[in-house]
Amino acid sequence: MISMYTKQEIILKSYREGKSQRAISRELGISRKTVQKYIEQYEARLQKGESPEQAVSAYLASLPKYSSRAPVKLKLTAAVKSAIDKLLTLNEERLSQGLRKQLLKKSDIFVELQAQGFI
């Protein structure tokens, strides 16, 4: 397996030689989106006015950046409980009528709560 540093070098060298992103991804056996990400970051440095050599050396020396988002904490309020209870009651009614295929699954209940604006 090629190390990340070497992979970045090969991607940028191949790109500067005129190879397409798809050809590079096939050659290295990695995702085309990964190739696209490296090329976009390289081109962003070029847009800032750096020379190609400076852009390559600065880009290869920098650590990869990952975007992360903080998870949203949800609270189980009385309004949410009552909405869930209504949906479960609806499920019980459908079951008693023999409509097993119309029962709401957990994911359906979640989508319904989203539609009602609770989540």
N, C-alpha and C positions, 0 to 999 in steps of 0.2 A: 504494500500500500504506500502511496506517495504521501510524504508529510505535507502539512498544510502550507508551509512556507514554499516548498518546491512546487506545489500545485498552483499557488498564486503566481509564481514566476512563469510557469509553463503557460498558464491561461493568458497572462498579459503579453508574453512573447508571441504566442500564437495569434493573438488578436492584432498585435502590431504588424504581423506578417500578412494579415488580410484574411485569415481563416474566419469562417462564420461561427457563431456561438454554438450552433447545432453540431458542427464538425468538431469543435473543441470538446463539447460534452461527450460526444461519441468516443472520441480518441482517449479521453481520460476516464470514461465510465462514471461520470458524475452528472448530476441534474443540470439541465440547461438553465434553470433559474439560479443556480449557484454561480454558474459562469456569468450570467447576466448581472448578478449582484456585484461580483468582483470588477467587471468592466465598468459598471455605472459608478462605482466608488473611484476607480482610476480616472474616469473622464471628469468626475466632479473636481478632482485635484487639478486636472488640466484646465478646467474652466476658471479656477482661481488664479491662473496665470503662472503656474509652475511649469518648468520645462519637463519634457517626457522623462528624462533621467531622474530629476528630482522627484517627480510624481511617483515613479516606480520605487525608488529607494525609500521615500517617506511612507508610501502605502505599505510596502512589505515590512517596514520596521514597526508599524503600528499594530496594536492588538485588535482582534476582531471585536466589533461592537454589537451587542444584542439589545434589542428593544424589549422591555418588559413592562407590563402594566400591573398596577396594584389590583388585586381582586376586590370586587364590590361585596361588602358584607350585607347580607340580607337578614331581615328580622321577621320572625313569624308573628304577625300582629293578629288581633282579633278579626279584622276585616279579611285577612288572607285565610284564616281558619274557617270563617263562615263561607267563603267562596269555595274552598276545597270541600267542605261538608255538603254544599249544594251539589257539586259535581259528583260526589260519591253517592248521594241520595239519588241523583239521576241515573247513575250506574245501577243501583239496586232496583230501581223501577224498570229499567230496560231488561235486567236479568229476570225479574219476575214475569215479564211479558214474553220471555223466550227470545229476546233479541241479543244473543250472545255476541254476535259479530259487530254490534253497534256500541259495545262497551268502550269507555274511554280508558286508554292505557296511561301509565304514569307520564309518558312524554306528551300525550294529548292534553292531560291536565295542566302540565307545565306551559304548553303553548297557549292554552285558554287563559291561564293566569297572566301571561305576558300580554295577551290581547286586551285583557281587562285593565292593564296598566299597573299591576302589582309588582312586576319584576322588570 
